[in-house]
Structure formats: C-alpha cells, structure tokens
Amino acid sequence: MLFDRHPELVHKGMRRNFWARGYYVTTVGNVNEETIKAYIRAQEEFDKLEDK
C-alpha cells in the first residue's frame, strides 16, 4: 500500500520491500558500539549482494 500511495519510492528494478526481513535485539550491557556498527555493515553488504 505504501508503494501504491507513493510511487516515487519505487525505483527501476527495486523490489517492493520496504522493511528489512530481519532484526537484531540485545541488551546494552552485552554489546558495544563497534559490535552494532559491524552488524549493520554486514547487513548492508548482504543486502547489496542480494539486490544484484
């Protein structure tokens, strides 16, 4: 419905997914900032490979 109401969000070749299919949950006491950044970088790389 989001893409139907806002067609400008749809790019050529883009899948009609808006949200990531996964999520990461932990308590603040168990991770540091570098762990979170590394996780985000890994997810970005995975998404780039899947979009090809």
The 8 nearest C-alpha neighbors of each residue, nearest first, counted from 0:
[[1, 3, 2, 4, 5, 15, 6, 17],
 [2, 0, 4, 3, 5, 6, 17, 8],
 [1, 3, 5, 6, 4, 0, 8, 9],
 [4, 2, 0, 1, 5, 6, 9, 8],
 [3, 5, 1, 2, 6, 0, 7, 8],
 [6, 4, 2, 7, 3, 8, 1, 9],
 [7, 5, 8, 2, 9, 3, 4, 1],
 [8, 6, 5, 9, 10, 2, 4, 3],
 [9, 7, 6, 5, 10, 2, 1, 13],
 [10, 8, 7, 6, 13, 2, 11, 15],
 [11, 9, 13, 12, 8, 7, 14, 6],
 [10, 12, 13, 9, 14, 8, 7, 15],
 [11, 13, 10, 14, 9, 50, 15, 51],
 [14, 12, 10, 11, 9, 15, 50, 16],
 [13, 15, 16, 12, 9, 10, 50, 17],
 [14, 16, 13, 17, 9, 2, 8, 10],
 [17, 15, 14, 18, 19, 13, 20, 2],
 [16, 18, 15, 19, 14, 1, 2, 20],
 [19, 17, 16, 20, 21, 15, 22, 14],
 [18, 20, 21, 17, 22, 16, 46, 42],
 [19, 21, 18, 22, 16, 17, 46, 42],
 [22, 20, 19, 23, 18, 42, 24, 46],
 [21, 23, 24, 20, 19, 42, 18, 25],
 [24, 22, 25, 21, 38, 35, 39, 26],
 [23, 25, 22, 26, 27, 21, 35, 30],
 [26, 24, 27, 23, 29, 30, 28, 35],
 [25, 27, 28, 29, 24, 30, 31, 23],
 [26, 28, 29, 30, 25, 31, 32, 24],
 [27, 29, 26, 30, 31, 25, 32, 34],
 [30, 28, 27, 26, 25, 31, 34, 32],
 [31, 29, 27, 28, 34, 32, 35, 26],
 [30, 32, 34, 33, 35, 29, 27, 28],
 [31, 33, 35, 34, 36, 30, 37, 27],
 [32, 34, 36, 35, 31, 37, 30, 38],
 [35, 33, 37, 31, 32, 36, 30, 38],
 [34, 36, 38, 32, 33, 37, 39, 31],
 [37, 35, 33, 39, 38, 34, 40, 32],
 [38, 36, 40, 34, 35, 39, 33, 41],
 [37, 39, 35, 41, 36, 40, 34, 42],
 [38, 40, 42, 36, 41, 37, 43, 35],
 [41, 39, 43, 37, 42, 38, 36, 44],
 [40, 42, 38, 44, 39, 43, 37, 45],
 [43, 41, 45, 39, 44, 40, 46, 38],
 [42, 44, 40, 46, 45, 41, 39, 47],
 [45, 43, 47, 41, 46, 42, 40, 48],
 [44, 46, 42, 48, 43, 47, 41, 49],
 [45, 47, 49, 43, 48, 44, 50, 42],
 [48, 46, 44, 50, 49, 45, 43, 51],
 [49, 47, 45, 46, 50, 51, 44, 43],
 [48, 50, 46, 47, 51, 45, 44, 43],
 [49, 51, 47, 48, 46, 13, 14, 45],
 [50, 49, 48, 47, 46, 12, 13, 45]]
